[in-house]
Amino acid sequence: MIFRTWRGALAVALAWSCLTQAGGRAPDPALAELGGQLYLQMCRQCHGQALQSSGAAAADLRQFPPDDPQRFHESVMHGKNGMPAHDDILTDEDIDALFAYVTATQQAQRQ
């Protein structure tokens, strides 16, 4: 577990570094790290270790539009297709952290 958290933090730091040097916009690393912890607890079972579906009918989060946080928020809070709503479990801040993790992971995977 510690290795996975460390590896995730390293990926976030790498994405942050590359985008900062390129003048791009990167998610807040601390927020993305919190999102990574939430992702492991809440999302990994269906959306997979590296944002790739584990075979369930879950969306491939590698393809989620990184410029659409509102769509992400609505999908997580209210559910979509087969995904249940999480408005009784997660806060708006939790979802912001999850979105930061998803976008940071997408960016790291493109490197």
CNS distance restraints for C-alpha pairs under 8 A (distance, minus, plus):
assign (resid   1 and name CA) (resid   5 and name CA) 6.34 0.50 0.50
assign (resid   2 and name CA) (resid   6 and name CA) 6.07 0.50 0.50
assign (resid   3 and name CA) (resid   7 and name CA) 5.94 0.50 0.50
assign (resid   4 and name CA) (resid   8 and name CA) 6.03 0.50 0.50
assign (resid   5 and name CA) (resid   9 and name CA) 6.13 0.50 0.50
assign (resid   5 and name CA) (resid  36 and name CA) 7.75 0.50 0.50
assign (resid   5 and name CA) (resid  37 and name CA) 7.64 0.50 0.50
assign (resid   6 and name CA) (resid  10 and name CA) 6.12 0.50 0.50
assign (resid   7 and name CA) (resid  11 and name CA) 6.23 0.50 0.50
assign (resid   8 and name CA) (resid  12 and name CA) 6.24 0.50 0.50
assign (resid   8 and name CA) (resid  33 and name CA) 7.40 0.50 0.50
assign (resid   8 and name CA) (resid  36 and name CA) 7.15 0.50 0.50
assign (resid   9 and name CA) (resid  13 and name CA) 6.11 0.50 0.50
assign (resid   9 and name CA) (resid  29 and name CA) 7.90 0.50 0.50
assign (resid   9 and name CA) (resid  33 and name CA) 6.12 0.50 0.50
assign (resid  10 and name CA) (resid  14 and name CA) 6.06 0.50 0.50
assign (resid  11 and name CA) (resid  15 and name CA) 6.18 0.50 0.50
assign (resid  11 and name CA) (resid 104 and name CA) 7.76 0.50 0.50
assign (resid  11 and name CA) (resid 105 and name CA) 6.91 0.50 0.50
assign (resid  11 and name CA) (resid 108 and name CA) 5.72 0.50 0.50
assign (resid  12 and name CA) (resid  16 and name CA) 6.09 0.50 0.50
assign (resid  12 and name CA) (resid  29 and name CA) 6.12 0.50 0.50
assign (resid  12 and name CA) (resid  32 and name CA) 7.05 0.50 0.50
assign (resid  12 and name CA) (resid  33 and name CA) 7.47 0.50 0.50
assign (resid  12 and name CA) (resid 101 and name CA) 7.82 0.50 0.50
assign (resid  12 and name CA) (resid 104 and name CA) 5.62 0.50 0.50
assign (resid  12 and name CA) (resid 105 and name CA) 6.65 0.50 0.50
assign (resid  12 and name CA) (resid 108 and name CA) 6.77 0.50 0.50
assign (resid  13 and name CA) (resid  17 and name CA) 6.08 0.50 0.50
assign (resid  13 and name CA) (resid  29 and name CA) 6.58 0.50 0.50
assign (resid  14 and name CA) (resid  18 and name CA) 6.14 0.50 0.50
assign (resid  14 and name CA) (resid 108 and name CA) 6.76 0.50 0.50
assign (resid  15 and name CA) (resid  19 and name CA) 6.07 0.50 0.50
assign (resid  15 and name CA) (resid  26 and name CA) 7.24 0.50 0.50
assign (resid  15 and name CA) (resid 104 and name CA) 6.29 0.50 0.50
assign (resid  15 and name CA) (resid 105 and name CA) 7.82 0.50 0.50
assign (resid  15 and name CA) (resid 107 and name CA) 5.82 0.50 0.50
assign (resid  15 and name CA) (resid 108 and name CA) 4.93 0.50 0.50
assign (resid  15 and name CA) (resid 111 and name CA) 7.70 0.50 0.50
assign (resid  16 and name CA) (resid  20 and name CA) 5.93 0.50 0.50
assign (resid  16 and name CA) (resid  26 and name CA) 5.53 0.50 0.50
assign (resid  16 and name CA) (resid  27 and name CA) 7.25 0.50 0.50
assign (resid  16 and name CA) (resid  28 and name CA) 7.98 0.50 0.50
assign (resid  16 and name CA) (resid  29 and name CA) 7.06 0.50 0.50
assign (resid  16 and name CA) (resid 104 and name CA) 7.66 0.50 0.50
assign (resid  17 and name CA) (resid  21 and name CA) 6.18 0.50 0.50
assign (resid  18 and name CA) (resid  22 and name CA) 6.20 0.50 0.50
assign (resid  19 and name CA) (resid  23 and name CA) 5.94 0.50 0.50
assign (resid  19 and name CA) (resid  24 and name CA) 4.66 0.50 0.50
assign (resid  19 and name CA) (resid  25 and name CA) 6.23 0.50 0.50
assign (resid  19 and name CA) (resid  26 and name CA) 6.10 0.50 0.50
assign (resid  20 and name CA) (resid  24 and name CA) 5.74 0.50 0.50
assign (resid  20 and name CA) (resid  25 and name CA) 6.89 0.50 0.50
assign (resid  20 and name CA) (resid  26 and name CA) 7.14 0.50 0.50
assign (resid  26 and name CA) (resid 104 and name CA) 6.93 0.50 0.50
assign (resid  27 and name CA) (resid  31 and name CA) 7.40 0.50 0.50
assign (resid  27 and name CA) (resid  32 and name CA) 6.60 0.50 0.50
assign (resid  27 and name CA) (resid 100 and name CA) 5.21 0.50 0.50
assign (resid  27 and name CA) (resid 101 and name CA) 7.69 0.50 0.50
assign (resid  27 and name CA) (resid 103 and name CA) 7.06 0.50 0.50
assign (resid  27 and name CA) (resid 104 and name CA) 6.11 0.50 0.50
assign (resid  28 and name CA) (resid  32 and name CA) 6.11 0.50 0.50
assign (resid  28 and name CA) (resid 100 and name CA) 6.94 0.50 0.50
assign (resid  29 and name CA) (resid  33 and name CA) 6.09 0.50 0.50
assign (resid  30 and name CA) (resid  34 and name CA) 6.37 0.50 0.50
assign (resid  31 and name CA) (resid  35 and name CA) 6.16 0.50 0.50
assign (resid  31 and name CA) (resid  96 and name CA) 7.78 0.50 0.50
assign (resid  31 and name CA) (resid  97 and name CA) 5.02 0.50 0.50
assign (resid  31 and name CA) (resid 100 and name CA) 6.33 0.50 0.50
assign (resid  31 and name CA) (resid 101 and name CA) 7.43 0.50 0.50
assign (resid  32 and name CA) (resid  36 and name CA) 6.09 0.50 0.50
assign (resid  32 and name CA) (resid  97 and name CA) 5.53 0.50 0.50
assign (resid  32 and name CA) (resid  98 and name CA) 6.84 0.50 0.50
assign (resid  32 and name CA) (resid  99 and name CA) 7.67 0.50 0.50
assign (resid  32 and name CA) (resid 100 and name CA) 4.65 0.50 0.50
assign (resid  32 and name CA) (resid 101 and name CA) 4.11 0.50 0.50
assign (resid  32 and name CA) (resid 102 and name CA) 7.83 0.50 0.50
assign (resid  32 and name CA) (resid 104 and name CA) 6.78 0.50 0.50
assign (resid  33 and name CA) (resid  37 and name CA) 6.56 0.50 0.50
assign (resid  33 and name CA) (resid  97 and name CA) 7.76 0.50 0.50
assign (resid  33 and name CA) (resid 101 and name CA) 6.63 0.50 0.50
assign (resid  34 and name CA) (resid  38 and name CA) 6.43 0.50 0.50
assign (resid  34 and name CA) (resid  97 and name CA) 6.01 0.50 0.50
assign (resid  34 and name CA) (resid  98 and name CA) 7.62 0.50 0.50
assign (resid  34 and name CA) (resid 101 and name CA) 7.78 0.50 0.50
assign (resid  35 and name CA) (resid  39 and name CA) 5.92 0.50 0.50
assign (resid  35 and name CA) (resid  94 and name CA) 6.96 0.50 0.50
assign (resid  35 and name CA) (resid  95 and name CA) 7.75 0.50 0.50
assign (resid  35 and name CA) (resid  96 and name CA) 7.74 0.50 0.50
assign (resid  35 and name CA) (resid  97 and name CA) 4.16 0.50 0.50
assign (resid  35 and name CA) (resid  98 and name CA) 4.06 0.50 0.50
assign (resid  35 and name CA) (resid  99 and name CA) 7.15 0.50 0.50
assign (resid  35 and name CA) (resid 100 and name CA) 6.54 0.50 0.50
assign (resid  35 and name CA) (resid 101 and name CA) 5.00 0.50 0.50
assign (resid  35 and name CA) (resid 102 and name CA) 7.96 0.50 0.50
assign (resid  36 and name CA) (resid  40 and name CA) 6.25 0.50 0.50
assign (resid  36 and name CA) (resid  97 and name CA) 7.84 0.50 0.50
assign (resid  36 and name CA) (resid  98 and name CA) 6.73 0.50 0.50
assign (resid  36 and name CA) (resid 101 and name CA) 5.51 0.50 0.50
assign (resid  37 and name CA) (resid  41 and name CA) 6.54 0.50 0.50
assign (resid  38 and name CA) (resid  42 and name CA) 5.82 0.50 0.50
assign (resid  38 and name CA) (resid  43 and name CA) 7.53 0.50 0.50
assign (resid  38 and name CA) (resid  94 and name CA) 7.55 0.50 0.50
assign (resid  38 and name CA) (resid  98 and name CA) 6.75 0.50 0.50
assign (resid  39 and name CA) (resid  43 and name CA) 4.81 0.50 0.50
assign (resid  39 and name CA) (resid  44 and name CA) 5.89 0.50 0.50
assign (resid  39 and name CA) (resid  98 and name CA) 6.43 0.50 0.50
assign (resid  39 and name CA) (resid 101 and name CA) 7.91 0.50 0.50
assign (resid  40 and name CA) (resid  44 and name CA) 5.17 0.50 0.50
assign (resid  40 and name CA) (resid  45 and name CA) 7.99 0.50 0.50
assign (resid  40 and name CA) (resid  49 and name CA) 7.80 0.50 0.50
assign (resid  43 and name CA) (resid  47 and name CA) 5.76 0.50 0.50
assign (resid  43 and name CA) (resid  48 and name CA) 7.48 0.50 0.50
assign (resid  44 and name CA) (resid  48 and name CA) 4.61 0.50 0.50
assign (resid  44 and name CA) (resid  49 and name CA) 5.55 0.50 0.50
assign (resid  44 and name CA) (resid  51 and name CA) 7.62 0.50 0.50
assign (resid  45 and name CA) (resid  49 and name CA) 7.98 0.50 0.50
assign (resid  45 and name CA) (resid  54 and name CA) 7.02 0.50 0.50
assign (resid  46 and name CA) (resid  53 and name CA) 5.96 0.50 0.50
assign (resid  46 and name CA) (resid  54 and name CA) 5.69 0.50 0.50
assign (resid  46 and name CA) (resid  55 and name CA) 7.53 0.50 0.50
assign (resid  46 and name CA) (resid  56 and name CA) 5.78 0.50 0.50
assign (resid  46 and name CA) (resid  57 and name CA) 7.76 0.50 0.50
assign (resid  46 and name CA) (resid  58 and name CA) 5.80 0.50 0.50
assign (resid  47 and name CA) (resid  51 and name CA) 5.44 0.50 0.50
assign (resid  47 and name CA) (resid  52 and name CA) 5.64 0.50 0.50
assign (resid  47 and name CA) (resid  53 and name CA) 4.26 0.50 0.50
assign (resid  47 and name CA) (resid  54 and name CA) 5.96 0.50 0.50
assign (resid  47 and name CA) (resid  56 and name CA) 7.77 0.50 0.50
assign (resid  47 and name CA) (resid  58 and name CA) 5.80 0.50 0.50
assign (resid  47 and name CA) (resid  59 and name CA) 6.70 0.50 0.50
assign (resid  47 and name CA) (resid  60 and name CA) 6.60 0.50 0.50
assign (resid  47 and name CA) (resid  61 and name CA) 6.95 0.50 0.50
assign (resid  48 and name CA) (resid  52 and name CA) 4.93 0.50 0.50
assign (resid  48 and name CA) (resid  53 and name CA) 4.77 0.50 0.50
assign (resid  48 and name CA) (resid  54 and name CA) 4.72 0.50 0.50
assign (resid  49 and name CA) (resid  54 and name CA) 7.88 0.50 0.50
assign (resid  50 and name CA) (resid  62 and name CA) 7.98 0.50 0.50
assign (resid  50 and name CA) (resid 105 and name CA) 7.74 0.50 0.50
assign (resid  51 and name CA) (resid  60 and name CA) 6.20 0.50 0.50
assign (resid  51 and name CA) (resid  61 and name CA) 4.93 0.50 0.50
assign (resid  51 and name CA) (resid  62 and name CA) 5.50 0.50 0.50
assign (resid  51 and name CA) (resid 102 and name CA) 7.40 0.50 0.50
assign (resid  51 and name CA) (resid 105 and name CA) 7.97 0.50 0.50
assign (resid  52 and name CA) (resid  59 and name CA) 7.93 0.50 0.50
assign (resid  52 and name CA) (resid  60 and name CA) 5.04 0.50 0.50
assign (resid  52 and name CA) (resid  61 and name CA) 6.30 0.50 0.50
assign (resid  52 and name CA) (resid  62 and name CA) 6.44 0.50 0.50
assign (resid  53 and name CA) (resid  57 and name CA) 7.48 0.50 0.50
assign (resid  53 and name CA) (resid  58 and name CA) 5.73 0.50 0.50
assign (resid  53 and name CA) (resid  59 and name CA) 6.47 0.50 0.50
assign (resid  53 and name CA) (resid  60 and name CA) 5.39 0.50 0.50
assign (resid  53 and name CA) (resid  61 and name CA) 7.76 0.50 0.50
assign (resid  54 and name CA) (resid  58 and name CA) 7.89 0.50 0.50
assign (resid  57 and name CA) (resid  82 and name CA) 7.32 0.50 0.50
assign (resid  58 and name CA) (resid  82 and name CA) 7.59 0.50 0.50
assign (resid  58 and name CA) (resid  83 and name CA) 7.26 0.50 0.50
assign (resid  60 and name CA) (resid  64 and name CA) 7.13 0.50 0.50
assign (resid  61 and name CA) (resid 102 and name CA) 7.11 0.50 0.50
assign (resid  62 and name CA) (resid 102 and name CA) 7.75 0.50 0.50
assign (resid  62 and name CA) (resid 106 and name CA) 5.78 0.50 0.50
assign (resid  66 and name CA) (resid 103 and name CA) 5.69 0.50 0.50
assign (resid  68 and name CA) (resid  72 and name CA) 6.61 0.50 0.50
assign (resid  69 and name CA) (resid  73 and name CA) 6.07 0.50 0.50
assign (resid  69 and name CA) (resid  96 and name CA) 7.95 0.50 0.50
assign (resid  69 and name CA) (resid  99 and name CA) 6.82 0.50 0.50
assign (resid  70 and name CA) (resid  74 and name CA) 6.15 0.50 0.50
assign (resid  71 and name CA) (resid  75 and name CA) 6.09 0.50 0.50
assign (resid  72 and name CA) (resid  76 and name CA) 6.18 0.50 0.50
assign (resid  72 and name CA) (resid  99 and name CA) 7.11 0.50 0.50
assign (resid  73 and name CA) (resid  77 and name CA) 5.96 0.50 0.50
assign (resid  73 and name CA) (resid  92 and name CA) 7.78 0.50 0.50
assign (resid  73 and name CA) (resid  95 and name CA) 6.24 0.50 0.50
assign (resid  73 and name CA) (resid  96 and name CA) 7.70 0.50 0.50
assign (resid  74 and name CA) (resid  78 and name CA) 5.66 0.50 0.50
assign (resid  74 and name CA) (resid  79 and name CA) 7.24 0.50 0.50
assign (resid  75 and name CA) (resid  79 and name CA) 4.82 0.50 0.50
assign (resid  75 and name CA) (resid  80 and name CA) 5.42 0.50 0.50
assign (resid  75 and name CA) (resid  85 and name CA) 7.57 0.50 0.50
assign (resid  76 and name CA) (resid  80 and name CA) 7.72 0.50 0.50
assign (resid  76 and name CA) (resid  83 and name CA) 7.96 0.50 0.50
assign (resid  76 and name CA) (resid  84 and name CA) 7.84 0.50 0.50
assign (resid  76 and name CA) (resid  85 and name CA) 6.08 0.50 0.50
assign (resid  76 and name CA) (resid  86 and name CA) 5.91 0.50 0.50
assign (resid  76 and name CA) (resid  87 and name CA) 7.55 0.50 0.50
assign (resid  76 and name CA) (resid  95 and name CA) 7.37 0.50 0.50
assign (resid  77 and name CA) (resid  85 and name CA) 5.18 0.50 0.50
assign (resid  77 and name CA) (resid  86 and name CA) 4.84 0.50 0.50
assign (resid  77 and name CA) (resid  87 and name CA) 4.50 0.50 0.50
assign (resid  77 and name CA) (resid  90 and name CA) 7.53 0.50 0.50
assign (resid  78 and name CA) (resid  84 and name CA) 7.19 0.50 0.50
assign (resid  78 and name CA) (resid  85 and name CA) 4.29 0.50 0.50
assign (resid  78 and name CA) (resid  86 and name CA) 6.54 0.50 0.50
assign (resid  78 and name CA) (resid  87 and name CA) 6.42 0.50 0.50
assign (resid  79 and name CA) (resid  83 and name CA) 5.04 0.50 0.50
assign (resid  79 and name CA) (resid  84 and name CA) 4.61 0.50 0.50
assign (resid  79 and name CA) (resid  85 and name CA) 3.95 0.50 0.50
assign (resid  79 and name CA) (resid  86 and name CA) 7.03 0.50 0.50
assign (resid  80 and name CA) (resid  84 and name CA) 6.88 0.50 0.50
assign (resid  80 and name CA) (resid  85 and name CA) 7.61 0.50 0.50
assign (resid  86 and name CA) (resid  90 and name CA) 5.85 0.50 0.50
assign (resid  87 and name CA) (resid  91 and name CA) 7.09 0.50 0.50
assign (resid  90 and name CA) (resid  94 and name CA) 5.74 0.50 0.50
assign (resid  90 and name CA) (resid  95 and name CA) 6.83 0.50 0.50
assign (resid  91 and name CA) (resid  95 and name CA) 6.45 0.50 0.50
assign (resid  92 and name CA) (resid  96 and name CA) 6.25 0.50 0.50
assign (resid  93 and name CA) (resid  97 and name CA) 6.23 0.50 0.50
assign (resid  94 and name CA) (resid  98 and name CA) 6.21 0.50 0.50
assign (resid  95 and name CA) (resid  99 and name CA) 6.06 0.50 0.50
assign (resid  96 and name CA) (resid 100 and name CA) 6.17 0.50 0.50
assign (resid  97 and name CA) (resid 101 and name CA) 6.23 0.50 0.50
assign (resid  98 and name CA) (resid 102 and name CA) 6.17 0.50 0.50
assign (resid  99 and name CA) (resid 103 and name CA) 6.11 0.50 0.50
assign (resid 100 and name CA) (resid 104 and name CA) 5.95 0.50 0.50
assign (resid 101 and name CA) (resid 105 and name CA) 5.95 0.50 0.50
assign (resid 102 and name CA) (resid 106 and name CA) 6.13 0.50 0.50
assign (resid 103 and name CA) (resid 107 and name CA) 6.17 0.50 0.50
assign (resid 104 and name CA) (resid 108 and name CA) 6.14 0.50 0.50
assign (resid 105 and name CA) (resid 109 and name CA) 6.10 0.50 0.50
assign (resid 106 and name CA) (resid 110 and name CA) 6.45 0.50 0.50
assign (resid 107 and name CA) (resid 111 and name CA) 6.74 0.50 0.50
